[in-house]
């Protein structure tokens, strides 16, 4: 998985590319943890995620809880079809904030 961050006027966008699974969770956690203490929103763009497993889902839930504790808005953006399906099957699309929920885009 590749992970990049972009600072915006209203927060930070973390863009993930590739597989987001148990092997990638530590890198995600290490990259995102310091961002939770910044001012502004924290948004994770999942447009180019081709696979997500239960460990990664648990990490998104954990990050969401930490963000709430710090009064930081945490949202998921641009869900790829595989991510959208898993979030809907698990019901996490109701528990996590999802931007552009009606839009499903396929990675190129």
C-alpha positions as CSV (number, residue, x, y, z in Angstrom):
1,X,0.0,0.0,0.0
2,X,1.2,3.5,-0.8
3,X,0.1,6.3,1.6
4,X,0.4,10.0,0.9
5,X,-0.8,13.0,2.8
6,X,-2.0,16.4,1.5
7,X,-2.5,19.4,3.7
8,X,-5.5,21.4,2.9
9,X,-6.9,24.7,4.3
10,X,-9.4,22.7,6.4
11,X,-7.3,19.7,7.3
12,X,-5.4,16.7,5.9
13,X,-6.3,14.1,3.3
14,X,-4.6,10.7,3.5
15,X,-4.7,8.9,0.2
16,X,-4.3,5.1,0.2
17,X,-3.3,3.1,-2.9
18,X,-3.3,-0.7,-3.2
19,X,-4.2,-3.3,-0.6
20,X,-5.1,-2.1,2.9
21,X,-4.7,-5.2,5.1
22,X,-3.1,-6.4,8.3
23,X,0.4,-5.9,7.0
24,X,-0.3,-2.3,6.2
25,X,-2.1,-1.3,9.4
26,X,1.0,-0.4,11.4
27,X,2.2,2.0,8.7
28,X,-1.2,3.5,8.5
29,X,-1.4,3.9,12.3
30,X,2.1,5.5,12.4
31,X,1.3,7.9,9.7
32,X,-2.2,8.9,10.9
33,X,-1.5,9.2,14.7
34,X,0.3,12.6,14.5
35,X,-2.4,13.9,12.2
36,X,-5.1,13.5,14.8
37,X,-3.4,16.2,16.9
38,X,-3.5,18.8,14.1
39,X,-6.3,21.3,13.7
40,X,-8.8,20.5,11.0
41,X,-10.4,17.5,9.4
42,X,-8.8,14.1,8.8
43,X,-10.1,12.5,5.6
44,X,-9.0,9.2,4.2
45,X,-9.4,8.8,0.4
46,X,-10.0,5.2,-0.6
47,X,-10.4,5.7,-4.3
48,X,-7.5,3.5,-5.2
49,X,-7.8,0.8,-2.5
50,X,-8.4,-2.6,-4.3
51,X,-8.7,-4.7,-1.2
52,X,-9.5,-4.1,2.5
53,X,-9.5,-6.7,5.3
54,X,-11.0,-6.9,8.8
55,X,-7.8,-5.6,10.4
56,X,-7.9,-2.5,8.2
57,X,-11.6,-2.0,9.0
58,X,-10.9,-2.2,12.7
59,X,-8.1,0.4,12.3
60,X,-10.5,2.8,10.6
61,X,-13.0,2.3,13.5
62,X,-10.2,2.9,16.0
63,X,-9.0,6.0,14.2
64,X,-12.6,7.3,14.1
65,X,-12.9,6.8,17.9
66,X,-9.6,8.6,18.5
67,X,-10.7,11.4,16.3
68,X,-13.9,11.9,18.2
69,X,-12.0,11.9,21.5
70,X,-9.9,14.8,20.1
71,X,-12.9,16.6,18.5
72,X,-11.4,16.0,15.1
73,X,-13.7,15.3,12.1
74,X,-12.8,11.9,10.5
75,X,-14.3,10.9,7.2
76,X,-13.8,8.4,4.4
77,X,-13.9,9.7,0.9
78,X,-14.1,8.3,-2.7
79,X,-14.8,4.7,-1.8
80,X,-13.7,2.2,-4.4
81,X,-16.2,-0.5,-5.2
82,X,-14.4,-3.2,-3.1
83,X,-14.3,-0.9,-0.1
84,X,-17.9,0.2,-0.5
85,X,-19.1,-3.4,-0.6
86,X,-17.2,-4.4,2.5
87,X,-18.4,-1.3,4.4
88,X,-22.0,-2.0,3.4
89,X,-21.8,-5.7,4.3
90,X,-20.4,-5.0,7.7
91,X,-22.7,-2.0,8.4
92,X,-19.7,0.2,8.9
93,X,-21.0,2.7,6.3
94,X,-23.5,3.7,9.0
95,X,-21.0,4.0,11.8
96,X,-18.3,5.9,9.9
97,X,-18.7,9.2,8.2
98,X,-18.5,8.6,4.4
99,X,-18.3,11.6,2.0
100,X,-19.7,11.2,-1.5
101,X,-21.6,8.0,-0.3
102,X,-23.6,7.8,-3.5
103,X,-20.5,7.9,-5.7
104,X,-18.6,4.8,-6.5
105,X,-15.5,5.3,-8.7
106,X,-13.2,2.5,-9.9
107,X,-9.4,3.0,-9.8
108,X,-7.8,3.3,-13.2
